[in-house]
Amino acid sequence: MNPAPRLPRAPARPGRRARRQAETRARILRAALHLFARQGFFATTVEQITEAADVGKGTFFNYFPSKEHALAGFGEIQVSKVQGALAEIRQGARPLREVLRRLAHELAEEPSRSPSLVRGLLAAHSSSESFLKVMRHNLARGRRLLAQIAAEGQRRGEIRFDIKPAELARLFQQTFFGALLLWALHPSSQLQGWLDTTLDFFWSGVAPRPGQEIHSAEKRR
């Protein structure tokens, strides 16, 4: 008699201590981003962040070496949005162009509330080498996820396949951050409108060339 198949183990649930730590870190991060957006990065102090998050300064520094690192935590939020887009595209229910447009608008959700938040990010890049390292790490993570999205789009025939997925990912980041930077320096209009126009140009460059859709479909058979 064959042995009964083993059921996969359910992922271990984080312990109470780990959950409390995650909740505290998220509360600090939310408070910091709210203050950065409301009054600007440079005008915000660690004391104001700890007061808004209802934690002590020692607790703050247990999670973030500086307020620059709290700002870098914003990158983690952005990466999670790209992860969500990858999960959505793998489900195959929505066209890739629609998923990318929605992703860009989700990535712009917090920055669109305050140009000073974006300018604070730019300024923090030059203020701390360790902060810059964290930001580069988050950008690299996002780029790897975007490359997987691009590869899936190529497999489905929705993106031209003569450009490597990693290059397509870099181009998407370049397009998004270019629009974000120019808007932060000249916030005279809505960022979401800028993004729509910019994404239309981006898509015209990455959409399949005539005949490529058929060739890609044949490759999938």
C-alpha positions as CSV (number, residue, x, y, z in Angstrom):
1,M,0.0,0.0,0.0
2,N,1.3,3.4,-1.0
3,P,1.8,5.8,1.9
4,A,-0.7,8.6,2.2
5,P,0.5,11.7,0.5
6,R,1.9,14.3,2.8
7,L,0.0,17.6,3.0
8,P,2.0,20.7,2.6
9,R,2.8,22.5,5.9
10,A,0.9,25.7,6.5
11,P,3.3,28.7,6.7
12,A,4.2,29.4,10.3
13,R,2.4,32.4,11.7
14,P,4.6,35.1,13.1
15,G,4.8,35.0,16.9
16,R,3.2,37.7,19.0
17,R,6.5,39.6,19.5
18,A,7.2,39.7,15.8
19,R,3.7,40.9,15.1
20,R,4.0,43.7,17.6
21,Q,7.4,44.7,16.1
22,A,5.9,44.8,12.6
23,E,2.9,46.9,13.9
24,T,5.2,49.3,15.7
25,R,7.4,49.8,12.7
26,A,4.4,50.3,10.4
27,R,3.0,52.9,12.8
28,I,6.2,54.9,12.9
29,L,6.5,54.7,9.1
30,R,2.9,55.9,8.6
31,A,3.4,58.8,11.1
32,A,6.7,59.8,9.4
33,L,5.3,59.8,5.9
34,H,2.2,61.8,7.0
35,L,4.4,64.5,8.5
36,F,6.8,64.5,5.6
37,A,3.8,65.1,3.2
38,R,2.1,67.7,5.4
39,Q,5.0,69.9,6.5
40,G,8.0,68.7,4.4
41,F,11.0,66.4,5.1
42,F,13.4,69.0,6.5
43,A,10.8,70.6,8.8
44,T,10.0,67.3,10.4
45,T,11.9,66.2,13.5
46,V,12.3,62.8,15.0
47,E,10.6,64.1,18.1
48,Q,7.5,65.0,16.0
49,I,7.5,61.5,14.4
50,T,7.7,59.7,17.8
51,E,5.0,61.9,19.2
52,A,2.7,61.2,16.3
53,A,3.4,57.5,16.5
54,D,3.2,57.5,20.3
55,V,6.5,55.8,20.8
56,G,9.8,56.8,22.5
57,K,12.9,58.0,20.7
58,G,14.7,54.9,21.7
59,T,11.9,52.8,20.0
60,F,12.2,54.9,16.9
61,F,16.0,54.3,16.6
62,N,15.5,50.6,17.1
63,Y,13.7,50.5,13.8
64,F,15.2,53.4,11.9
65,P,18.8,54.8,12.3
66,S,17.6,58.3,11.2
67,K,14.6,60.0,9.7
68,E,16.2,59.5,6.3
69,H,15.8,55.8,6.8
70,A,12.2,56.3,7.8
71,L,11.8,58.0,4.4
72,A,13.5,55.1,2.8
73,G,10.9,52.8,4.3
74,F,8.5,54.4,1.7
75,G,10.4,52.3,-0.8
76,E,9.2,49.2,0.9
77,I,5.6,50.3,0.4
78,Q,6.3,50.9,-3.3
79,V,7.9,47.5,-3.8
80,S,4.8,45.8,-2.2
81,K,2.7,47.5,-4.9
82,V,4.8,46.1,-7.7
83,Q,4.5,42.7,-6.0
84,G,0.7,43.1,-6.2
85,A,0.8,44.0,-9.9
86,L,2.9,40.9,-10.6
87,A,0.4,38.7,-8.8
88,E,-2.4,40.3,-10.8
89,I,-0.7,39.9,-14.1
90,R,0.0,36.2,-13.4
91,Q,-3.8,35.7,-12.9
92,G,-4.2,36.9,-16.4
93,A,-7.6,38.6,-16.0
94,R,-6.5,42.1,-17.0
95,P,-4.5,43.4,-20.0
96,L,-1.0,44.3,-19.2
97,R,-1.3,47.9,-20.3
98,E,-4.1,48.3,-17.8
99,V,-2.2,46.7,-15.0
100,L,0.9,48.9,-15.6
101,R,-1.2,52.1,-15.8
102,R,-2.9,51.2,-12.5
103,L,0.4,50.4,-11.0
104,A,1.9,53.7,-11.9
105,H,-1.1,55.5,-10.4
106,E,-0.8,53.5,-7.2
107,L,2.9,54.2,-7.0
108,A,2.1,57.9,-7.3
109,E,-0.6,57.9,-4.7
110,E,1.5,59.1,-1.8
111,P,3.8,61.4,-3.8
112,S,0.9,63.2,-5.5
113,R,-0.2,64.5,-2.1
114,S,3.0,66.5,-1.5
115,P,5.8,67.6,-3.9
116,S,7.8,68.2,-0.7
117,L,7.8,64.4,0.0
118,V,9.4,63.8,-3.4
119,R,11.9,66.6,-2.9
120,G,12.7,65.2,0.5
121,L,13.5,61.8,-1.1
122,L,15.8,63.5,-3.6
123,A,17.6,65.5,-0.9
124,A,18.0,62.5,1.3
125,H,19.8,60.7,-1.5
126,S,22.8,63.0,-1.1
127,S,22.7,63.2,2.7
128,S,23.5,59.7,3.7
129,E,25.4,56.9,2.0
130,S,23.5,54.3,4.0
131,F,20.2,55.8,3.0
132,L,21.3,55.7,-0.6
133,K,22.2,52.0,-0.2
134,V,18.7,51.2,1.1
135,M,17.1,53.1,-1.8
136,R,19.2,51.3,-4.4
137,H,18.2,48.0,-2.8
138,N,14.5,48.8,-3.0
139,L,14.9,50.0,-6.6
140,A,16.7,46.8,-7.6
141,R,13.9,44.7,-6.0
142,G,11.3,46.7,-7.8
143,R,13.2,46.3,-11.1
144,R,13.4,42.5,-10.7
145,L,9.6,42.3,-10.2
146,L,9.0,44.6,-13.1
147,A,11.2,42.4,-15.3
148,Q,9.0,39.4,-14.4
149,I,5.9,41.5,-15.3
150,A,7.6,42.4,-18.7
151,A,8.5,38.7,-19.3
152,E,4.9,37.7,-18.7
153,G,3.7,40.4,-21.1
154,Q,6.1,39.1,-23.7
155,R,4.9,35.6,-23.2
156,R,1.3,36.8,-23.8
157,G,2.3,38.8,-26.8
158,E,1.4,42.2,-25.2
159,I,4.9,43.6,-25.2
160,R,7.5,43.6,-28.0
161,F,9.9,40.7,-27.4
162,D,13.1,42.3,-29.0
163,I,13.9,44.1,-25.8
164,K,15.1,42.2,-22.7
165,P,12.7,42.2,-19.7
166,A,15.3,43.8,-17.5
167,E,15.7,46.7,-19.9
168,L,11.9,47.1,-20.1
169,A,11.8,47.2,-16.3
170,R,14.5,49.9,-16.3
171,L,12.6,51.9,-18.9
172,F,9.4,51.8,-16.8
173,Q,11.2,53.1,-13.7
174,Q,12.9,55.7,-15.8
175,T,9.6,56.9,-17.2
176,F,7.9,56.9,-13.8
177,F,10.6,58.7,-11.9
178,G,11.2,61.2,-14.7
179,A,7.5,62.3,-14.6
180,L,7.7,62.3,-10.8
181,L,10.8,64.5,-10.6
182,L,9.6,67.1,-13.1
183,W,6.2,67.3,-11.3
184,A,7.9,67.7,-7.9
185,L,10.0,70.6,-9.2
186,H,7.0,72.2,-11.1
187,P,3.8,71.1,-9.3
188,S,1.5,73.3,-11.3
189,S,-0.8,70.5,-12.4
190,Q,-2.0,67.1,-11.3
191,L,0.6,64.3,-11.2
192,Q,-1.9,61.7,-12.3
193,G,-2.5,63.7,-15.5
194,W,1.2,63.9,-16.2
195,L,1.4,60.1,-15.7
196,D,-1.4,59.3,-18.2
197,T,0.3,61.3,-20.9
198,T,3.8,59.9,-20.1
199,L,2.5,56.3,-20.0
200,D,0.9,56.7,-23.4
201,F,4.3,57.5,-24.9
202,F,5.9,54.6,-22.9
203,W,3.4,52.1,-24.2
204,S,3.8,53.3,-27.8
205,G,7.5,52.3,-27.5
206,V,7.0,48.9,-25.9
207,A,3.8,47.7,-27.6
208,P,4.3,44.8,-30.1
209,R,5.4,45.8,-33.6
210,P,3.1,44.7,-36.5
211,G,3.3,40.9,-36.9
212,Q,5.0,40.3,-33.5
213,E,1.7,39.4,-31.9
214,I,1.2,36.6,-34.3
215,H,4.8,35.4,-34.0
216,S,4.5,35.5,-30.2
217,A,1.3,33.5,-30.2
218,E,2.9,30.8,-32.4
219,K,5.8,30.6,-30.0
220,R,3.4,29.8,-27.2
221,R,1.8,26.9,-29.0
